[in-house]
Amino acid sequence: MTDHYLGTRYADNNNIIYISAKRTLCMNGKCPLTAGPGIPLKCDRDHFSREGAELAVQRMFTADVRKAIFDRLATPR
């Protein structure tokens, strides 16, 4: 499934917060190939290396995103 499809599919669902790995990792249209000097971002075509996963999580769960998640969890359904 594509990033666009998933983002559109869940945009109106208040029970889901979709966080795009592609949008958080790729800045200004440039996607990193490494998680640091000489450290690969991925270990194969579809899976992050340990360091790549750490970078993705770090970029995906910014203070604003954490606040949105906690606010959503605190709101009664």
Secondary structure, DSSP 8 states (H G I E B T S, - for coil): --HHHHHHHTTT-TT-----HHHHH-BTTB--SEEETTEESBSSSS-B-HHHHHHHHHHHS-HHHHHHHHHHHHS--
